């Protein structure tokens, strides 16, 4: 199958990359040229072109939505920065007010808490119970047999003498 560039539909735009793949455009051209007189149920050059145009329309809508999202994100970032600056000015005014009213101890404490950097959160440490987590270590057969032999000897030595 040869790749033949098709003419963009009336909806296609030079700013949006054509979402219709080269392979599909080749199929459309094949049906428009070599299979123009052949008819299949619900498939012909017009149906293929119609669906390609619908895809291009959707792609343009996606591009517009992305542009709107980018603009909204930029606006949101600007507003967040503006709010941060306003909050910093508010704290500065509150500090001046607090210095003028030393009897307001709670206000001074709240302002101190606001202006100090947050304490670094310590990672959650494992409880120091002395117990190891996980699977117990494997024992060799020799150690296992030696411990069984030791257990058998102990009861004999602990029995009361008659």
Secondary structure by P-SEA (a helix, b strand, c coil): cbbbbccccccccccccccccaaaaaaaaaaaccccccccccccaaaaaaaaaaaaaaaaaaaaaaaaaaaaaaaaaaaaaaaaaaaaaaaaaaaaaaaacccaaaaaaaaaaaacccccccccccccccccccccccccaaaaaaaaaaaaaaaaaacccc
